[in-house]
Amino acid sequence: MSFDFDATVVGAGAVGLACGRALAKRGLTVLVLEKEGHIGQGVSSRNSEVIHAGLYYPTGSLKARFCVQGRRALYAYLDSHKIDYRRCGKLVVATEDAEVERIEAIFQQATDNEVEGLEHLTGAQARALEPGLNAHAAILSPESGVFASHDYMLALQGEIEDAGGSVVIATPFERAEPLPGGGFRITAGGEGGATLTTRLLVTAPGLEAQGVAARVEGFPADRIPARHLGKGVYFRLTGKAPFERLIYPPPIPGALGTHYRKDLGGQAVFGPDLTYVDSEDYTVDPAKAVEFAQYIRRFWPDLPDGALTPDYAGIRPKLHGPGEPQPDFQLDGPEVHGLAGLIALFGIESPGLTSSLAIGEAVADKLGHD
């Protein structure tokens, strides 16, 4: 049987585009469907643009493996495509003696994950690097950084199209049905709506992962994990950025917690926090500045009064609710759902952006194109 496309990817965020690129690199004809009017308008547009080194994740987990592999590949990719980034490094800071044991555990976890270049720092050594920092001790991760994530996604789109593939915006996925003998018939909506056939299907739509899976005929409902929306807001500093490196206190339950970054424009941004919400709501409550200031002063006591202004909010597609253990990425193939030729991605939150190239390669490998 002939198909309109060898592979179709649902979702044109960083991960969906990286999957499309990996499949196109292997000589497949690729279609990427995106419901929004531009690429990268979902989870990929509302993050910290941080390149994570791979410090925190359980050794052997997909998050640990993909973060380290993806970060190494990402720096090379940014260099080869002349995309702006700063390998500024990160300080994981113990702001009081009680936190020293926690950052020591992070150091050991990162070492087990084969993260390069880690250093123990005393409080004095950390303050020598970043005057004004409150630190009893710190870990220096030189491989962490920030980058222009939208330029990265444009480069991924360009590679897909250069290989003869298509990235189609404003065209939401409506449903898919398996075909006798393999492959899928897909119905897409929007102005460019159409029915098409594809041999392989990858679903990587971020917050819509569960809804998209439910619209694939024959996808077992009990194999679709529960969706939890984890909202995080960001505040921007009025005034000069106080630190050159990323500053991270120890993680909070369920997330890495409110951290500091100096963005590529030279401005200081703090966030995200974590609040579970029932629907997509991207408002930022200015009153949260008080809570943020209190948290920030743990590591930057000299934060001026009234210097924080609301910036933006993001929502992460979490697979765990409040108080529940944080699970791994899910790249579910036929061994999970029973549908040949389909990979469904769930829970691709942080460090999904850093991991995206590695996730794309893993998806292509699982589909038998290595």
Sine and cosine of phi, psi and omega as CSV:
sin_phi,cos_phi,sin_psi,cos_psi,sin_omega,cos_omega
0.00,0.00,0.65,-0.76,0.07,-1.00
-1.00,-0.09,0.52,-0.85,-0.02,-1.00
-0.86,-0.52,0.44,-0.90,0.08,-1.00
-0.90,0.43,-0.60,0.80,0.01,-1.00
-0.65,-0.76,0.52,-0.85,0.13,-0.99
-0.94,0.35,-0.66,0.75,-0.09,-1.00
-0.59,-0.81,0.65,-0.76,0.09,-1.00
-0.84,-0.55,0.72,-0.70,0.02,-1.00
-0.91,-0.41,0.75,-0.66,0.07,-1.00
-0.99,-0.14,0.91,-0.41,0.01,-1.00
0.92,-0.38,0.87,-0.50,-0.01,-1.00
-0.93,-0.36,0.72,0.69,0.26,-0.97
-1.00,0.06,-0.17,-0.99,-0.06,-1.00
-0.86,0.51,-0.68,0.74,-0.07,-1.00
-0.96,0.29,-0.71,0.71,0.04,-1.00
-0.86,0.50,-0.69,0.72,0.02,-1.00
-0.91,0.41,-0.61,0.79,0.04,-1.00
-0.91,0.41,-0.59,0.81,0.09,-1.00
-0.90,0.43,-0.71,0.71,0.03,-1.00
-0.87,0.49,-0.66,0.75,0.02,-1.00
-0.89,0.45,-0.72,0.70,-0.03,-1.00
-0.88,0.48,-0.63,0.77,0.02,-1.00
-0.95,0.32,-0.64,0.77,0.03,-1.00
-0.90,0.43,-0.60,0.80,0.04,-1.00
-0.87,0.50,-0.45,0.89,-0.02,-1.00
-1.00,0.00,0.17,0.98,0.11,-0.99
1.00,0.01,0.21,0.98,0.00,-1.00
-1.00,0.02,0.49,-0.87,0.16,-0.99
-0.99,0.13,0.80,-0.60,-0.20,-0.98
-0.84,-0.54,0.69,-0.72,0.18,-0.98
-0.87,-0.49,0.75,-0.67,0.12,-0.99
-0.91,-0.41,0.83,-0.56,0.00,-1.00
-0.98,-0.20,0.75,-0.66,0.00,-1.00
-0.73,-0.68,0.80,-0.60,-0.05,-1.00
-0.97,0.25,-0.47,0.88,-0.03,-1.00
-0.99,0.17,0.15,-0.99,-0.04,-1.00
-0.99,0.16,-0.09,1.00,0.05,-1.00
-0.56,-0.83,0.34,-0.94,0.09,-1.00
-0.94,0.33,0.40,-0.92,0.15,-0.99
0.88,0.47,0.57,0.82,-0.05,-1.00
-0.99,-0.10,-0.07,1.00,-0.01,-1.00
-0.99,-0.12,-0.80,-0.59,-0.02,-1.00
-0.83,0.56,-0.58,0.81,-0.09,-1.00
-0.92,0.39,-0.34,0.94,-0.04,-1.00
-1.00,-0.09,-0.04,1.00,-0.14,-0.99
-0.74,-0.68,0.82,0.58,-0.01,-1.00
-0.76,-0.65,-0.19,-0.98,-0.06,-1.00
-1.00,-0.01,-0.10,1.00,-0.09,-1.00
0.83,0.56,0.52,0.85,0.00,-1.00
-1.00,-0.01,0.67,-0.74,0.19,-0.98
-1.00,-0.05,0.93,-0.38,-0.05,-1.00
-1.00,0.06,0.62,-0.78,-0.01,-1.00
-0.98,0.19,-0.50,0.87,-0.04,-1.00
0.93,-0.37,0.54,0.84,-0.15,-0.99
-0.96,0.28,-0.62,0.79,-0.39,-0.92
-0.99,-0.17,-0.26,0.97,-0.33,-0.95
-1.00,-0.05,0.57,-0.82,-0.04,-1.00
-0.83,0.56,0.73,-0.68,-0.04,-1.00
-0.85,0.52,0.74,-0.67,-0.01,-1.00
1.00,0.00,-0.20,0.98,0.05,-1.00
-0.95,0.32,0.32,-0.95,0.08,-1.00
-0.88,0.48,-0.63,0.78,0.00,-1.00
-0.87,0.49,-0.71,0.71,-0.01,-1.00
-0.91,0.41,-0.75,0.66,-0.05,-1.00
-0.91,0.42,-0.76,0.65,-0.06,-1.00
-0.94,0.35,-0.54,0.84,0.00,-1.00
-0.91,0.40,-0.73,0.69,-0.01,-1.00
-0.92,0.39,-0.75,0.66,0.01,-1.00
-0.89,0.45,-0.69,0.72,-0.04,-1.00
-0.91,0.41,-0.63,0.77,0.01,-1.00
-0.90,0.43,-0.69,0.72,0.04,-1.00
-0.88,0.48,-0.70,0.71,0.01,-1.00
-0.93,0.38,-0.57,0.82,-0.07,-1.00
-0.92,0.40,-0.71,0.71,0.02,-1.00
-0.86,0.50,-0.68,0.74,0.03,-1.00
-0.89,0.45,-0.63,0.77,0.00,-1.00
-0.91,0.42,-0.70,0.71,0.00,-1.00
-0.89,0.46,-0.64,0.77,0.05,-1.00
-0.89,0.45,-0.74,0.67,-0.11,-0.99
-0.93,0.36,-0.43,0.90,0.00,-1.00
-0.97,-0.24,0.11,0.99,0.06,-1.00
0.82,0.57,0.73,0.69,0.04,-1.00
-0.99,-0.14,0.68,-0.73,-0.13,-0.99
-0.93,0.37,0.72,-0.70,0.11,-0.99
-0.39,-0.92,0.27,-0.96,0.13,-0.99
-0.74,-0.67,0.88,-0.48,0.10,-0.99
-1.00,0.07,0.96,0.27,-0.19,-0.98
-0.99,0.14,-0.32,0.95,-0.07,-1.00
1.00,0.09,0.30,-0.95,-0.03,-1.00
-0.74,-0.68,0.63,-0.77,0.19,-0.98
-0.95,-0.33,0.87,-0.49,0.17,-0.98
-1.00,-0.06,0.90,-0.44,-0.30,-0.96
-0.93,-0.37,0.75,-0.67,0.24,-0.97
-1.00,0.01,0.93,-0.38,-0.07,-1.00
-1.00,0.09,-0.12,0.99,0.08,-1.00
-0.44,-0.90,0.27,-0.96,-0.07,-1.00
-0.84,0.54,-0.57,0.82,-0.06,-1.00
-0.90,0.43,-0.31,0.95,-0.03,-1.00
-1.00,-0.06,-0.12,0.99,-0.07,-1.00
-0.89,0.47,-0.67,0.74,0.00,-1.00
-0.89,0.46,-0.57,0.82,0.00,-1.00
-0.93,0.38,-0.66,0.75,0.00,-1.00
-0.96,0.27,-0.44,0.90,0.11,-0.99
-0.90,0.43,-0.62,0.78,0.05,-1.00
-0.90,0.43,-0.60,0.80,0.06,-1.00
-0.91,0.42,-0.66,0.75,0.02,-1.00
-0.86,0.52,-0.70,0.71,-0.01,-1.00
-0.91,0.41,-0.67,0.75,0.03,-1.00
-0.88,0.48,-0.71,0.71,-0.01,-1.00
-0.90,0.43,-0.62,0.78,0.05,-1.00
-0.89,0.46,-0.69,0.72,0.05,-1.00
-0.88,0.47,-0.49,0.87,0.00,-1.00
-1.00,0.10,0.06,1.00,0.05,-1.00
0.90,0.43,0.59,0.80,0.12,-0.99
-0.97,0.23,0.73,-0.69,-0.13,-0.99
-1.00,0.08,0.48,-0.88,0.28,-0.96
0.96,0.27,0.24,0.97,-0.06,-1.00
-0.93,0.38,0.58,-0.82,0.04,-1.00
-0.70,-0.71,0.64,-0.77,0.23,-0.97
-0.98,0.18,0.69,-0.72,0.08,-1.00
-0.81,-0.59,0.62,-0.78,0.20,-0.98
-0.96,0.27,0.21,-0.98,0.07,-1.00
-0.85,0.53,-0.66,0.76,-0.02,-1.00
-0.91,0.42,-0.65,0.76,0.01,-1.00
-0.91,0.41,-0.63,0.77,0.03,-1.00
-0.91,0.42,-0.66,0.75,0.01,-1.00
-0.94,0.35,-0.46,0.89,0.08,-1.00
-0.92,0.39,-0.57,0.82,0.06,-1.00
-0.97,0.26,-0.64,0.77,-0.08,-1.00
-0.73,-0.69,0.99,0.13,0.03,-1.00
-0.83,0.55,0.64,-0.77,-0.04,-1.00
0.99,-0.12,-0.15,0.99,-0.01,-1.00
-0.99,0.11,0.69,-0.72,0.16,-0.99
-1.00,-0.02,0.93,-0.37,-0.04,-1.00
-0.56,-0.83,0.82,-0.58,0.16,-0.99
-1.00,0.08,-0.48,0.88,0.10,-0.99
-0.25,-0.97,0.24,-0.97,-0.02,-1.00
-0.40,-0.92,0.32,-0.95,0.18,-0.98
-0.92,-0.39,0.74,-0.67,0.10,-0.99
-0.98,-0.19,0.83,-0.55,0.09,-1.00
-0.92,-0.40,0.99,-0.16,-0.09,-1.00
-0.95,0.30,-0.25,0.97,-0.07,-1.00
-1.00,0.06,-0.10,1.00,0.01,-1.00
-0.98,0.20,0.41,-0.91,-0.03,-1.00
-0.23,-0.97,-0.15,-0.99,0.09,-1.00
-0.73,-0.68,0.44,-0.90,-0.05,-1.00
-0.46,-0.89,0.19,-0.98,-0.01,-1.00
-1.00,0.08,1.00,-0.01,-0.16,-0.99
-0.93,0.38,-0.54,0.84,-0.01,-1.00
-0.94,0.34,-0.62,0.78,0.09,-1.00
-0.88,0.48,-0.60,0.80,0.06,-1.00
-0.88,0.48,-0.72,0.70,-0.01,-1.00
-0.91,0.41,-0.60,0.80,0.08,-1.00
-0.88,0.48,-0.61,0.80,0.03,-1.00
-0.92,0.40,-0.65,0.76,0.04,-1.00
-0.88,0.47,-0.70,0.71,0.04,-1.00
-0.86,0.52,-0.69,0.72,0.00,-1.00
-0.87,0.49,-0.62,0.78,0.01,-1.00
-0.92,0.38,-0.64,0.77,0.04,-1.00
-0.87,0.49,-0.72,0.69,-0.04,-1.00
-0.95,0.33,-0.58,0.82,0.05,-1.00
-0.89,0.45,-0.48,0.88,0.01,-1.00
-1.00,0.08,0.09,1.00,0.03,-1.00
1.00,-0.09,0.06,1.00,0.03,-1.00
-1.00,0.08,0.01,-1.00,-0.04,-1.00
-0.71,-0.70,0.68,-0.74,0.17,-0.99
-0.92,-0.40,0.93,-0.38,-0.14,-0.99
-0.94,-0.34,0.89,-0.45,-0.03,-1.00
-1.00,-0.05,0.19,-0.98,0.02,-1.00
0.80,0.60,0.57,0.82,-0.04,-1.00
-0.70,-0.72,1.00,0.08,-0.06,-1.00
-0.94,0.33,0.61,-0.79,0.15,-0.99
-0.93,0.37,0.77,-0.64,0.02,-1.00
-0.96,-0.27,-0.73,0.69,0.02,-1.00
-0.22,-0.98,0.25,-0.97,0.08,-1.00
-0.60,-0.80,0.58,-0.81,0.08,-1.00
-0.76,-0.65,0.71,-0.70,0.05,-1.00
-0.90,0.44,0.58,-0.82,0.02,-1.00
-0.98,-0.18,0.52,-0.85,0.09,-1.00
-0.85,0.52,0.77,-0.64,0.00,-1.00
1.00,0.04,-0.03,1.00,0.07,-1.00
0.92,-0.40,0.37,-0.93,-0.02,-1.00
1.00,0.03,-0.03,-1.00,-0.10,-1.00
-0.62,-0.78,0.53,-0.84,0.23,-0.97
-0.98,-0.20,0.83,-0.56,-0.07,-1.00
-0.93,-0.37,0.69,-0.73,0.15,-0.99
-0.94,-0.35,0.82,-0.57,0.02,-1.00
-0.89,-0.46,0.55,-0.83,-0.05,-1.00
-0.97,-0.24,-0.40,-0.92,-0.02,-1.00
0.98,0.21,-0.06,-1.00,-0.02,-1.00
-0.89,0.46,-0.55,0.84,0.02,-1.00
-1.00,-0.05,0.40,0.92,-0.08,-1.00
-0.84,0.54,0.58,-0.82,-0.05,-1.00
-0.25,-0.97,0.23,-0.97,0.18,-0.98
-0.93,-0.38,0.73,-0.68,-0.08,-1.00
-0.58,-0.81,0.27,-0.96,0.04,-1.00
-0.90,-0.44,0.54,-0.84,-0.02,-1.00
-0.57,-0.82,0.59,-0.81,0.01,-1.00
-0.97,0.23,-0.62,0.78,-0.05,-1.00
-0.83,-0.56,0.50,-0.87,-0.02,-1.00
-0.68,-0.73,0.76,-0.66,0.06,-1.00
-0.83,-0.55,0.81,-0.59,0.05,-1.00
-0.95,-0.30,0.89,-0.46,-0.03,-1.00
-0.66,-0.75,0.82,0.58,-0.12,-0.99
-0.99,-0.13,0.38,0.93,0.11,-0.99
0.90,0.44,-0.89,-0.45,-0.05,-1.00
-0.90,0.43,-0.36,0.93,-0.05,-1.00
-1.00,-0.09,0.21,0.98,-0.12,-0.99
-0.84,0.54,-0.70,0.71,-0.03,-1.00
-0.93,0.37,-0.68,0.74,0.00,-1.00
-0.90,0.43,-0.64,0.77,0.02,-1.00
-0.92,0.40,-0.70,0.72,0.01,-1.00
-0.86,0.51,-0.62,0.79,-0.02,-1.00
-0.92,0.39,-0.32,0.95,0.01,-1.00
-0.99,-0.15,0.19,0.98,0.17,-0.99
-0.99,-0.12,0.92,-0.40,-0.05,-1.00
-0.85,0.53,0.77,-0.64,0.04,-1.00
1.00,-0.01,-0.06,1.00,0.04,-1.00
-0.97,0.25,0.87,-0.49,-0.09,-1.00
-0.89,0.45,0.78,-0.62,-0.03,-1.00
-0.87,0.49,-0.55,0.84,-0.03,-1.00
-0.97,0.23,-0.05,1.00,0.08,-1.00
-0.98,-0.21,0.10,1.00,0.06,-1.00
-0.99,-0.15,0.92,-0.39,-0.07,-1.00
-0.94,0.35,0.42,-0.91,0.06,-1.00
-0.88,0.47,0.57,-0.82,0.01,-1.00
-0.97,-0.23,0.72,-0.69,0.10,-1.00
-0.80,-0.60,0.72,-0.69,-0.03,-1.00
-0.99,-0.16,0.92,-0.40,0.01,-1.00
-0.98,-0.22,0.96,-0.26,-0.03,-1.00
-1.00,0.03,0.68,-0.74,0.10,-1.00
-0.72,-0.69,0.70,-0.72,0.00,-1.00
-0.94,-0.35,0.36,-0.93,-0.03,-1.00
-0.81,-0.59,0.57,-0.82,0.12,-0.99
-0.84,-0.54,0.60,-0.80,0.00,-1.00
-0.97,-0.24,0.56,-0.83,-0.01,-1.00
-1.00,0.03,0.74,-0.67,0.18,-0.98
-1.00,0.08,0.91,-0.42,-0.05,-1.00
0.84,-0.54,-0.06,-1.00,-0.09,-1.00
-0.95,0.32,0.66,-0.76,0.05,-1.00
-0.90,0.44,0.77,-0.64,-0.13,-0.99
-0.99,0.15,-0.39,0.92,-0.11,-0.99
-0.73,-0.69,0.49,-0.87,0.05,-1.00
-1.00,0.06,-0.57,0.82,-0.07,-1.00
-1.00,-0.05,0.33,-0.94,0.20,-0.98
-0.90,0.44,0.65,-0.76,0.03,-1.00
-0.85,-0.52,0.86,-0.51,-0.01,-1.00
-0.81,-0.58,0.87,-0.49,0.27,-0.96
-0.93,0.37,0.10,-1.00,0.09,-1.00
-0.85,0.53,0.48,-0.88,-0.05,-1.00
-0.88,0.48,0.40,-0.92,0.13,-0.99
-0.99,-0.13,0.27,-0.96,0.04,-1.00
-0.85,0.53,0.83,-0.56,0.09,-1.00
1.00,0.03,-0.09,1.00,-0.04,-1.00
-0.26,-0.97,0.13,-0.99,0.03,-1.00
-0.98,0.18,-0.30,0.95,0.09,-1.00
1.00,-0.01,0.07,-1.00,-0.06,-1.00
-0.94,0.34,0.86,-0.51,-0.03,-1.00
-0.79,-0.61,0.08,-1.00,-0.01,-1.00
-0.93,-0.38,0.63,-0.78,0.20,-0.98
-0.59,-0.81,0.51,-0.86,0.20,-0.98
-0.99,-0.16,0.91,-0.42,-0.09,-1.00
-0.97,0.25,0.06,-1.00,-0.07,-1.00
-0.92,0.40,-0.31,0.95,0.09,-1.00
-1.00,0.07,-0.04,1.00,0.05,-1.00
1.00,-0.03,0.09,1.00,-0.02,-1.00
-0.99,-0.13,0.48,-0.88,0.00,-1.00
-1.00,0.01,0.73,-0.68,0.03,-1.00
-0.76,-0.65,0.65,-0.76,0.02,-1.00
-0.86,-0.51,0.65,-0.76,0.05,-1.00
0.62,-0.78,0.01,-1.00,-0.06,1.00
-1.00,-0.07,0.34,-0.94,0.25,-0.97
-1.00,0.06,-0.21,-0.98,0.01,-1.00
-0.63,-0.78,0.86,-0.51,0.12,-0.99
-0.71,-0.71,0.75,-0.66,0.06,-1.00
-0.99,0.16,0.72,-0.69,-0.04,-1.00
-0.79,-0.61,0.28,-0.96,-0.04,-1.00
-1.00,-0.08,-0.30,0.95,-0.02,-1.00
-0.51,-0.86,0.22,-0.98,-0.02,-1.00
-0.96,0.29,0.93,-0.37,-0.02,-1.00
-0.68,-0.73,0.91,-0.41,-0.10,-0.99
-0.96,-0.26,0.32,0.95,0.06,-1.00
-0.96,0.27,0.47,-0.88,0.07,-1.00
-0.87,-0.49,0.88,-0.47,0.00,-1.00
-0.97,0.24,0.91,-0.41,-0.01,-1.00
-0.84,0.54,-0.44,0.90,-0.02,-1.00
-0.91,0.41,-0.33,0.95,0.03,-1.00
-0.93,0.38,-0.21,0.98,0.01,-1.00
-0.85,0.53,-0.56,0.83,0.00,-1.00
-0.90,0.43,-0.74,0.68,0.03,-1.00
-0.89,0.45,-0.68,0.73,0.03,-1.00
-0.88,0.47,-0.71,0.71,-0.03,-1.00
-0.87,0.50,-0.66,0.75,0.01,-1.00
-0.88,0.47,-0.67,0.74,0.01,-1.00
-0.93,0.37,-0.70,0.71,-0.06,-1.00
-0.90,0.44,-0.59,0.81,-0.04,-1.00
-0.92,0.38,-0.21,0.98,0.13,-0.99
-0.88,0.47,-0.62,0.78,0.01,-1.00
-0.94,-0.33,-0.27,0.96,0.08,-1.00
-0.73,-0.68,0.99,0.10,-0.07,-1.00
-0.88,0.47,-0.38,0.93,-0.09,-1.00
-1.00,-0.01,0.24,0.97,0.08,-1.00
-0.83,0.56,0.86,-0.51,-0.02,-1.00
-0.92,0.38,0.52,-0.85,0.09,-1.00
-0.88,0.48,0.66,-0.75,0.10,-0.99
0.95,0.33,0.30,0.95,-0.10,-1.00
-1.00,-0.03,-0.07,1.00,-0.05,-1.00
-0.99,-0.16,0.73,-0.68,0.06,-1.00
-0.83,-0.55,0.61,-0.80,0.00,-1.00
-0.85,0.52,0.66,-0.75,-0.02,-1.00
-0.90,-0.44,-0.98,0.19,-0.04,-1.00
-0.43,-0.90,0.11,-0.99,0.03,-1.00
-0.75,-0.66,0.47,-0.88,0.12,-0.99
-0.77,-0.64,0.36,-0.93,0.06,-1.00
-0.79,-0.62,0.76,-0.65,-0.04,-1.00
-0.97,-0.23,0.60,-0.80,0.02,-1.00
-0.99,0.12,0.99,0.17,-0.08,-1.00
-0.99,0.13,0.50,-0.87,0.07,-1.00
-0.98,-0.22,0.06,1.00,0.00,-1.00
-0.76,-0.64,0.53,-0.85,0.06,-1.00
-1.00,-0.09,-0.06,-1.00,-0.01,-1.00
-0.84,0.54,0.75,-0.67,0.06,-1.00
0.98,0.18,-0.04,1.00,0.00,-1.00
-1.00,-0.06,0.45,-0.89,0.04,-1.00
-0.87,0.49,0.55,-0.83,-0.01,-1.00
-0.99,0.13,0.89,-0.46,-0.07,-1.00
-0.99,0.11,0.05,-1.00,-0.01,-1.00
-1.00,0.06,0.19,-0.98,0.22,-0.97
-0.85,0.53,0.49,-0.87,0.14,-0.99
-0.87,-0.50,0.86,-0.51,0.14,-0.99
-0.90,-0.44,1.00,0.09,-0.21,-0.98
-1.00,0.01,0.88,-0.48,0.04,-1.00
-0.97,-0.25,-0.24,-0.97,-0.05,-1.00
-0.85,0.53,-0.44,0.90,0.01,-1.00
-0.90,0.43,-0.33,0.94,0.01,-1.00
-0.99,-0.16,-0.75,0.66,-0.15,-0.99
-0.94,-0.33,-0.19,0.98,0.10,-0.99
0.99,0.11,0.12,0.99,-0.04,-1.00
-0.96,-0.28,0.94,-0.35,-0.03,-1.00
-0.89,0.46,0.65,-0.76,0.07,-1.00
0.99,0.11,0.12,0.99,-0.03,-1.00
-0.87,-0.49,0.75,-0.66,0.19,-0.98
-0.87,-0.49,0.84,-0.54,0.01,-1.00
-0.93,-0.37,0.83,-0.56,-0.02,-1.00
-0.99,-0.15,0.76,-0.65,0.03,-1.00
-0.76,-0.65,0.56,-0.83,0.11,-0.99
0.93,0.37,0.53,0.85,-0.02,-1.00
-1.00,0.05,0.99,0.16,0.10,-1.00
-0.95,-0.32,-0.35,-0.94,0.02,-1.00
-0.83,0.56,0.73,-0.68,0.12,0.99
-0.99,-0.13,0.79,0.61,-0.07,-1.00
-0.89,0.46,-0.63,0.78,-0.01,-1.00
-0.90,0.44,-0.76,0.65,0.05,-1.00
-0.87,0.50,-0.61,0.79,-0.10,-0.99
-0.99,0.13,-0.06,1.00,-0.27,-0.96
-0.85,0.52,-0.69,0.72,0.00,-1.00
-0.90,0.44,-0.64,0.77,0.02,-1.00
-0.93,0.38,-0.63,0.78,0.05,-1.00
-0.88,0.47,-0.69,0.72,0.02,-1.00
-0.85,0.52,-0.70,0.71,0.01,-1.00
-0.91,0.42,-0.64,0.77,-0.01,-1.00
-0.91,0.42,-0.63,0.77,0.03,-1.00
-0.90,0.44,-0.71,0.70,0.01,-1.00
-0.88,0.47,-0.64,0.77,0.03,-1.00
-0.90,0.44,-0.68,0.73,0.00,-1.00
-0.90,0.44,-0.49,0.87,0.02,-1.00
-0.99,0.11,0.06,1.00,0.10,-1.00
1.00,0.05,0.40,0.92,-0.02,-1.00
-0.83,-0.56,0.93,0.36,0.03,-1.00
-0.97,-0.24,0.00,0.00,0.00,0.00
